[in-house]
Amino acid sequence: MTSRYRRVVSHMVEDRDIISVEPMDEIHAITLFDKKLGVQAAREDVIQLTTALEFMPLAIVQAAAYVKQRSPRLSVAQYLENFRGSDHQKTSLLDYEGGQLRRDREAKNSILITWQISFDCIRQESPSAADLLSLMSFFDRQGIPDSLLQGNEEMRQELGGVPASNVDLIGDGRNGDESKSVSVVDKFEDDILVLRDYSFISISADGVNFEMHRLVQLAMQEWLKAHGQLEKWKGRFIRILHHKFPEGNYENWPRCQLLFAHVQSAVAHQPHEKDMLEEWGSLLYEAASFAWTRGDFVDSQIMAKKATIARLNLFGPDNEKTLDSFEMLGLAYKLGGQWKDAEKLQLQVMETRKQVSGPEHPDTLDSITNLALTYCNQGRWKDAEELQLQVVESYKRVLGLEHPHTLIGIGNLASTYQNQGQWRDAEELQLQVMETRKRVLGPEHPDTLIGIANLASTYRNQGRWKDAEELELQVIETRKRVLGPEHPDTVTGMNNLGSTYWNQGRWKDAEELQLQVMETRKRVLGLEHPDTLTSMNNLAHTFKSLGQDKTALLLMAECVRLRDQLLGPDHPYTVSSKSALNEWRAKDEPLSSQSDKMATET
């Protein structure tokens, strides 16, 4: 792990294990230059040049690459002369509009000047390579797939809409007036080699991904801004990502994950042109949906907010795309435990959709479903049940019994029955949902796993500990493999298994799991997330069962304080925790009631 901030690193490792990476000294700078140049150069010239470059590794690599490319017609001494003569002109160019690069202590004049010298040369010798670098400067600096750069729709449009495999480019400009026919694929490879040879990019070991230094990207963007080309290349970057990023559903997760870091970069590049702004909003909406499915409420909220604002300005409040974005933002709020914010948005979306699309349109029913789930989080079981009964009947009539949305509705209603102690009603519906999902979606689909987990919770509440444990172990192992070990649903499964262990009197097993769950939730969701507070409550009960009364009291008191503040004094979970705390304070004997379980999975 590397960081610029010692304080951050000190939270991860002991001070004795921190290695300080100091600035490069003269000997190492000379060695690096000689290695990159690959030929012998006058020692004094190398010393003077590396000193002028302030021993900055990136500047040294760029300078050596330039000299190597133009050798023997250019010497180290000549490059040094050009470098010294370029100082005022180059730095003033890259200081355009306030000197944004100067905010970074690494962005010294030496790096900016060597970059400008090399880029000027590339523009003259291979304009298409300069264009490619312009495009690449907007991506995340690591893991840029070649599939995003070659053969994309934007480039085909520039070539008149002809498929790339059938196009020849005439006269690439590298040999003066000579004309040369070369395929698009070969031209792309030539441009990649040019950029690599000038040390502007590097190529991964697998040969299909590229990387750029962060300061190369910043310098390139500043040059584009100074020359009025920033919006043009920003637009191409957004169009490519919008074209390539799929919907964030389960089947597309691997592809979404591959491109997600580049969409995170796109968040900071909001375009001005209307058509491009629409594509930018759509891209962020799909990425927010993917982030939400992966349990990432921070990125989901950021992207959904920006998509909502863009679409609101473009289309108005009643447009379907705008409502979709509001819906996504509400889900992100709910995932982050901001239930009041979620409820406010979901009520607004539901009422608008009833007016615009009608009360039984699938989108309207989805909005009602999401609002009912927020009511569940708030402990408003009757309000949730009323909406869910209405939705399930409409889903059956409009979409059919086996439609995924119908199954979600039935599963949610079963969970509401479960939270109200109607175990038999819940079990009957959950068995129906689980078997149908296994057949329709497959045994490892995330929705199928939710159905199995909910059935396990019903078994646990009926005292069928072994049945619950068997299903919960199955769910945890599958989720670790499919979703990852720190996905909220995976951690939820571990929390539920801990509750099953507790109810069996296996308190040490419960403690081990609950400690892991609480620490993971603190790190991933934050201390004040409702799910983290559930973990605190459950662990406090386990401490009490193990006879660790003082530790249990302290943890439960903190849980009560935070639940009272965040959920309100009347929320069922707050009431449950307060009751336990008051009883523990009143007498020393262990409390016999069960810990409250994690908010029902839906």
BAMARLUM-293850 format. One line per field, with one value per residue (C-alpha): residue number from 1; residue in one letter; x, z, y. Coordinates in steps of 0.001 Angstrom, whole numbers, plus 500000, padded with zeros to 6 digits. Layout:
BEGIN
pos <- (NUM	...)
code <- (A	...)
xx <- (X	...)
zz <- (Z	...)
yy <- (Y	...)
This chain:
BEGIN
pos <- (1	2	3	4	5	6	7	8	9	10	11	12	13	14	15	16	17	18	19	20	21	22	23	24	25	26	27	28	29	30	31	32	33	34	35	36	37	38	39	40	41	42	43	44	45	46	47	48	49	50	51	52	53	54	55	56	57	58	59	60	61	62	63	64	65	66	67	68	69	70	71	72	73	74	75	76	77	78	79	80	81	82	83	84	85	86	87	88	89	90	91	92	93	94	95	96	97	98	99	100	101	102	103	104	105	106	107	108	109	110	111	112	113	114	115	116	117	118	119	120	121	122	123	124	125	126	127	128	129	130	131	132	133	134	135	136	137	138	139	140	141	142	143	144	145	146	147	148	149	150	151	152	153	154	155	156	157	158	159	160	161	162	163	164	165	166	167	168	169	170	171	172	173	174	175	176	177	178	179	180	181	182	183	184	185	186	187	188	189	190	191	192	193	194	195	196	197	198	199	200	201	202	203	204	205	206	207	208	209	210	211	212	213	214	215	216	217	218	219	220	221	222	223	224	225	226	227	228	229	230	231	232	233	234	235	236	237	238	239	240	241	242	243	244	245	246	247	248	249	250	251	252	253	254	255	256	257	258	259	260	261	262	263	264	265	266	267	268	269	270	271	272	273	274	275	276	277	278	279	280	281	282	283	284	285	286	287	288	289	290	291	292	293	294	295	296	297	298	299	300	301	302	303	304	305	306	307	308	309	310	311	312	313	314	315	316	317	318	319	320	321	322	323	324	325	326	327	328	329	330	331	332	333	334	335	336	337	338	339	340	341	342	343	344	345	346	347	348	349	350	351	352	353	354	355	356	357	358	359	360	361	362	363	364	365	366	367	368	369	370	371	372	373	374	375	376	377	378	379	380	381	382	383	384	385	386	387	388	389	390	391	392	393	394	395	396	397	398	399	400	401	402	403	404	405	406	407	408	409	410	411	412	413	414	415	416	417	418	419	420	421	422	423	424	425	426	427	428	429	430	431	432	433	434	435	436	437	438	439	440	441	442	443	444	445	446	447	448	449	450	451	452	453	454	455	456	457	458	459	460	461	462	463	464	465	466	467	468	469	470	471	472	473	474	475	476	477	478	479	480	481	482	483	484	485	486	487	488	489	490	491	492	493	494	495	496	497	498	499	500	501	502	503	504	505	506	507	508	509	510	511	512	513	514	515	516	517	518	519	520	521	522	523	524	525	526	527	528	529	530	531	532	533	534	535	536	537	538	539	540	541	542	543	544	545	546	547	548	549	550	551	552	553	554	555	556	557	558	559	560	561	562	563	564	565	566	567	568	569	570	571	572	573	574	575	576	577	578	579	580	581	582	583	584	585	586	587	588	589	590	591	592	593	594	595	596	597	598	599	600	601	602)
code <- (M	T	S	R	Y	R	R	V	V	S	H	M	V	E	D	R	D	I	I	S	V	E	P	M	D	E	I	H	A	I	T	L	F	D	K	K	L	G	V	Q	A	A	R	E	D	V	I	Q	L	T	T	A	L	E	F	M	P	L	A	I	V	Q	A	A	A	Y	V	K	Q	R	S	P	R	L	S	V	A	Q	Y	L	E	N	F	R	G	S	D	H	Q	K	T	S	L	L	D	Y	E	G	G	Q	L	R	R	D	R	E	A	K	N	S	I	L	I	T	W	Q	I	S	F	D	C	I	R	Q	E	S	P	S	A	A	D	L	L	S	L	M	S	F	F	D	R	Q	G	I	P	D	S	L	L	Q	G	N	E	E	M	R	Q	E	L	G	G	V	P	A	S	N	V	D	L	I	G	D	G	R	N	G	D	E	S	K	S	V	S	V	V	D	K	F	E	D	D	I	L	V	L	R	D	Y	S	F	I	S	I	S	A	D	G	V	N	F	E	M	H	R	L	V	Q	L	A	M	Q	E	W	L	K	A	H	G	Q	L	E	K	W	K	G	R	F	I	R	I	L	H	H	K	F	P	E	G	N	Y	E	N	W	P	R	C	Q	L	L	F	A	H	V	Q	S	A	V	A	H	Q	P	H	E	K	D	M	L	E	E	W	G	S	L	L	Y	E	A	A	S	F	A	W	T	R	G	D	F	V	D	S	Q	I	M	A	K	K	A	T	I	A	R	L	N	L	F	G	P	D	N	E	K	T	L	D	S	F	E	M	L	G	L	A	Y	K	L	G	G	Q	W	K	D	A	E	K	L	Q	L	Q	V	M	E	T	R	K	Q	V	S	G	P	E	H	P	D	T	L	D	S	I	T	N	L	A	L	T	Y	C	N	Q	G	R	W	K	D	A	E	E	L	Q	L	Q	V	V	E	S	Y	K	R	V	L	G	L	E	H	P	H	T	L	I	G	I	G	N	L	A	S	T	Y	Q	N	Q	G	Q	W	R	D	A	E	E	L	Q	L	Q	V	M	E	T	R	K	R	V	L	G	P	E	H	P	D	T	L	I	G	I	A	N	L	A	S	T	Y	R	N	Q	G	R	W	K	D	A	E	E	L	E	L	Q	V	I	E	T	R	K	R	V	L	G	P	E	H	P	D	T	V	T	G	M	N	N	L	G	S	T	Y	W	N	Q	G	R	W	K	D	A	E	E	L	Q	L	Q	V	M	E	T	R	K	R	V	L	G	L	E	H	P	D	T	L	T	S	M	N	N	L	A	H	T	F	K	S	L	G	Q	D	K	T	A	L	L	L	M	A	E	C	V	R	L	R	D	Q	L	L	G	P	D	H	P	Y	T	V	S	S	K	S	A	L	N	E	W	R	A	K	D	E	P	L	S	S	Q	S	D	K	M	A	T	E	T)
xx <- (500000	501214	499933	501128	499762	501553	498485	496439	499119	499541	495934	496725	500150	502534	504941	507902	506493	506166	508796	509298	509914	512229	512812	515249	518897	521458	523022	519680	518495	521559	521171	517503	518294	521095	518847	516000	518299	520014	523152	526197	525941	528363	528450	528488	525509	523501	524360	523266	520034	518950	519717	517609	514832	514961	515570	511868	511472	508625	510487	513659	511820	510083	513337	515242	512452	512491	516287	516201	513523	515432	518952	521474	520088	519473	521946	521456	523134	520734	517733	519021	519303	515721	514523	516103	514799	511277	510749	508682	506678	505763	504943	502798	500828	500233	499402	496373	493462	494890	497584	495518	498507	500532	498270	500042	503533	504688	503660	506954	508093	510434	507575	505395	508182	509355	505740	505220	508423	507477	503844	504797	506932	504109	501651	503973	504949	501714	498591	496479	498671	498191	494432	494586	496459	493834	491116	493011	493601	489968	489916	490956	494714	494882	493354	492274	491070	492097	488475	487456	490010	489943	486994	484604	481542	482973	485992	483841	481646	484711	485641	482265	480460	482408	483328	486886	488039	487261	488855	492267	493838	495871	498955	499554	501961	504975	507022	506517	504635	504779	501413	500957	497947	497564	494646	492901	494065	497681	497335	496059	498989	501413	499914	500137	503822	504472	502889	504690	508043	507687	506784	503324	501658	502631	501169	500050	501589	498513	498891	495236	495235	497065	498150	499061	500730	498262	500316	500416	496620	496413	498901	497020	493698	495202	496585	493163	491533	494032	493410	489613	489440	488472	484730	485365	487473	485440	482395	484098	485172	481605	480086	482415	481678	477947	478031	480068	478718	475847	472831	473869	472013	473526	474481	476504	478421	481852	481688	480385	483173	485793	484574	483381	486588	486363	482774	484016	486399	483505	481689	484071	483675	480161	479743	478015	476496	472877	473086	476286	474789	471957	474443	476431	473271	472328	475843	475828	472331	473394	476588	474625	472368	475402	476969	473700	473547	477095	476235	478219	475857	478465	479134	475493	474350	476950	476155	472383	472358	474296	472173	469010	470104	471167	467893	465795	467355	467032	463574	461699	460312	457637	459804	460277	464075	463996	461700	464011	466897	464873	463950	467598	468591	465895	467272	470785	469513	467787	470964	472856	470331	468909	465333	463591	465305	464400	460759	460404	461735	459800	456483	457112	457998	455039	452478	453943	453950	450351	449374	451650	451595	448595	448228	448985	451877	454886	457003	454325	454174	457963	457780	455136	457325	460337	458294	456922	460482	461411	458375	459733	463096	461248	459329	456011	454869	451157	451808	454173	451760	448916	451028	452535	449183	448032	451221	451265	447731	448515	451804	450032	447405	449726	452984	452088	452871	456477	457703	460782	458968	455991	458323	460004	456611	455608	458979	458661	455149	456422	459161	456590	454512	457675	458400	454895	455240	453016	455475	453229	452040	455641	456965	454317	455101	458888	458920	456932	459340	462487	461452	460275	463485	465641	463835	463592	466788	469075	470282	473077	471279	471366	467547	467384	469847	467692	464705	466696	467976	464480	463193	466085	465049	461527	462899	465016	462039	460111	462909	464017	467682	469253	467094	467993	471707	471885	470349	472378	475715	474730	473822	477032	479354	477537	477437	481143	481803	479188	479083	482327	483081	482243	479070	476244	474184	477101	477616	473860	474007	476845	474836	471831	473956	475346	471779	471107	474217	473093	469699	471354	473485	476657	477726	481437	480614	478120	480669	483288	480895	479303	482662	483633	480281	480422	483970	483182	480063	481900	484503	482193	478956	480112	479481	476058	474504	471428	472947	476069	473829	472058	475473	476248	472938	473418	477016	475991	473468	476185	478596	475839	475263	479001	478984	480856	478326	480327	481295	477703	476318	478767	478104	474330	474324	476153	473752	470728	472170	472796	469483	467557	469345	469165	466015	463949	462723	459643	461347	460939	464717	465248	462529	464074	467558	466285	464292	467353	469563	467080	466689	470435	470906	468137	469580	472694	471150	471423	468577	466658	465079	466520	468583	466733	467683	469027	466447	464686	466375	464265)
zz <- (500000	499235	500456	500544	504054	506959	509180	506836	506732	510524	510827	508697	509903	512815	512530	512414	509206	507351	504670	503654	499931	499711	496627	494113	494611	491921	491652	491192	488779	486569	486723	485706	482785	481519	481743	479827	477219	476538	475003	476435	476761	477979	481774	482422	480111	481925	485311	484176	482621	485604	487884	485694	485848	489670	489845	489135	487804	485383	483871	483543	481794	479380	478530	477963	475755	473623	473153	472394	469723	467927	468331	466730	465373	468910	471805	475548	475384	472672	474646	477695	475592	474362	477880	479290	476422	476852	480491	480268	477203	478429	482048	481128	478751	481382	484013	481888	483972	487437	487415	488397	488143	490610	493420	493252	494701	492149	489164	488904	485880	484850	484298	482499	480179	479241	478582	476315	474358	473673	472894	470365	468601	468551	467153	464230	463527	464304	464802	465313	468243	469760	469327	471019	473973	474189	474501	476991	479336	480535	481570	484941	484696	485269	483355	480164	477928	474283	473435	474523	472254	468967	466738	468856	467392	467670	465506	462923	462635	461933	459155	457474	459190	457406	459528	460824	459190	455733	456110	454955	456099	453388	454249	457994	457825	459327	456105	454757	451450	451101	451158	452768	452990	456388	458080	461012	463347	462275	462623	466165	467038	465541	467650	470807	470102	469603	472944	474689	473185	474457	477911	477890	478471	479557	478476	480908	480894	479174	476345	476385	479000	479224	482048	482214	484843	486548	485710	482022	482070	483868	481547	478507	479787	480500	476955	475536	477640	476486	472843	473046	472535	476015	475329	472063	473670	476845	474666	472846	476139	477504	474292	474276	477916	477440	474452	476269	479840	480135	482442	486013	486365	487679	484302	483404	486668	485348	482452	484715	487217	484468	483383	486698	487576	484251	485003	488362	486371	484182	487241	487245	483495	483106	479502	478406	475107	475479	473639	475437	478796	478147	477501	480601	482737	481324	481934	485573	486091	484924	486979	490071	489606	489433	492516	494381	493529	494836	498145	497359	498630	498448	494703	494076	495782	494073	490596	491083	492322	489316	486895	488528	488281	484646	483643	485651	483740	480402	480640	483605	486745	485139	482517	482814	482829	485535	487664	487175	488510	491512	492167	492011	494391	496829	496741	497366	500358	501692	501277	503230	506084	505236	505474	505848	502731	500891	501969	500858	497358	496988	497935	495352	492622	493425	493245	490013	488365	489367	487556	484523	483899	485847	489125	487663	485351	486260	487022	489400	491119	491479	493155	495595	496323	497151	499447	501273	501886	503419	505710	506735	507622	509777	511576	510034	509324	508833	506390	504477	504467	503093	500150	499496	499364	496797	494756	494728	493337	490654	489717	489337	487098	484996	484800	485757	488739	487796	486712	488765	490017	491136	493055	494679	495767	497253	498993	500513	501772	503356	505144	506494	507792	509400	511173	512592	513883	511222	510714	508868	506357	505814	505365	502797	500612	501024	499947	496849	496003	496632	494447	491602	491644	491618	488517	486712	487786	488913	492377	492688	491481	494178	494282	494823	497702	499264	499116	500816	503485	504268	504627	507011	509120	509374	510460	513103	514462	514677	516732	513886	514520	512496	509438	509663	510146	507150	504810	506252	505783	502185	501562	503097	501075	497824	498483	499267	495885	493885	495646	497603	501346	502236	500207	502544	501708	502552	505881	506518	506109	508632	511042	510748	511271	514415	515684	515014	516988	519835	520017	520245	523178	521042	522337	521499	517872	517835	519325	516703	513828	515348	516039	512404	511187	513351	512326	508649	508841	510679	507921	504917	506033	508844	512601	512319	509700	511030	510112	512157	515126	514723	514985	518149	519683	518869	520076	523348	523941	523289	525694	528318	527723	528137	531491	530224	531901	531945	528260	527348	529230	527621	524099	524523	525991	522921	520670	522423	522137	518406	517671	519579	517571	514150	514160	516706	520173	518853	516315	517309	517358	519629	521984	522041	522865	525571	527188	527360	528703	531421	532524	532637	534742	537108	537894	537199	535927	532181	529933	528376	525399	521925	520192	517453	514077	511150	509230	506982	503653	500615)
yy <- (500000	503499	506839	510418	510871	509192	509632	507406	504704	504743	503557	500491	499328	499862	502803	500400	498893	502217	502791	506421	506872	509849	512032	510581	511573	512435	508976	507230	509913	509427	505651	505906	508215	505942	502885	504505	506051	502737	504267	505980	509780	512440	512166	515914	516484	513793	515309	518775	517492	515362	518312	520607	517991	518224	514460	513856	510279	511037	513992	511900	509065	511480	513262	510007	508660	511817	511747	508023	508484	511250	509909	510345	513633	514901	514753	515096	518516	519685	518482	520374	523524	523105	522441	525575	527687	526372	527244	530405	529384	525914	526654	529649	527425	524766	527379	528277	529625	529601	526964	523959	521620	523682	522562	519216	519315	516718	518848	520714	522672	519866	517428	519945	521051	517542	516593	519616	519020	515396	516203	518885	516304	513718	516271	516941	513339	511466	513595	510458	509424	512874	512417	509035	510542	513286	510657	508507	511433	511289	507627	506312	506160	502395	499525	501316	498442	498532	497668	501186	502849	500980	500231	502292	503977	507474	506633	504843	507935	510028	507636	507966	505114	502354	499305	499607	496383	497797	501227	502424	505682	507397	509407	509237	512184	510465	510473	513959	513887	510126	508370	505033	502746	501144	499389	500996	498229	498673	502441	502035	499776	502292	505076	502970	502320	506026	506897	504072	504960	508530	507130	508683	505321	501831	498484	495781	492320	490879	493404	494540	497312	500612	502896	506570	508687	510995	514097	513168	513133	516474	518117	516786	518116	521530	521657	520746	523434	526042	525120	524942	521164	520005	519589	517760	515021	514916	514242	511362	509832	509976	508618	505623	504779	505279	502955	500264	500320	497801	497771	497006	493700	490473	489025	492141	492550	491427	493906	496690	496077	496266	499717	501152	503025	504877	505918	507201	509397	510548	511938	514918	515562	516937	518153	521355	520263	519049	515717	514829	515811	513355	510541	511522	511365	507951	506618	507744	506327	502855	503028	504128	501107	498809	500421	499911	496205	495864	497550	500717	503410	506207	505989	505128	508340	510530	509224	509120	512736	513993	511954	513309	516943	516522	514848	517288	520181	518411	516846	518303	516600	514377	512707	508938	509207	511865	509710	506719	508800	509986	506344	505312	508087	506968	503407	504738	506714	503593	501520	504168	504099	507553	506333	509684	511033	507830	508001	511621	510857	507609	509221	511938	509426	507165	509976	511357	507941	507299	510506	510104	506329	505068	503126	499672	500497	498295	501376	502661	499274	499257	502667	501427	498381	500542	502780	499724	498485	501824	501520	498094	499643	502162	499411	500484	496938	497608	500459	498198	495242	497358	498525	495098	493305	495852	495484	491677	491457	494030	492318	488963	490506	492681	490691	487129	484908	484022	487438	488522	491643	489573	487270	490265	491538	488178	487842	491306	490556	487338	489279	491721	488771	487424	490702	490646	487079	485487	482620	480165	482762	483873	480326	479399	482418	482099	478458	479412	482272	480218	477282	479521	481574	478455	477297	480660	482481	479684	478563	481165	484273	487013	487139	483367	483701	486404	484045	481271	483682	484914	481361	480651	483657	482262	478868	480605	482505	479210	477655	475374	476152	473329	474025	477714	477031	474700	477295	480188	478392	477648	481311	482687	480462	481199	484948	485062	483519	485474	488869	489008	488695	492317	492822	493948	490850	488556	490322	490153	486381	486188	488344	486032	482934	484570	485010	481327	480344	482627	481013	477593	478749	478642	482032	481829	480948	483834	486240	485397	486038	489135	490807	490244	491586	494704	495619	495056	497214	499991	500043	499626	501325	503611	503701	505355	503083	501215	497842	498642	499450	496088	494435	496401	495351	491677	491605	493284	490475	487903	489622	489532	485814	485185	486978	490062	492368	495581	495297	494461	497481	499911	498621	498570	502097	503362	501449	502987	506486	506145	504398	507030	509717	508074	505921	507814	506759	504916	502650	498962	498451	501470	500240	496735	498017	500409	497621	495376	498161	499127	495516	494977	498076	497009	493570	491565	488313	487542	488672	485781	487545	487150	489786	491634	490278	492198	494236	491749	491060	491889)
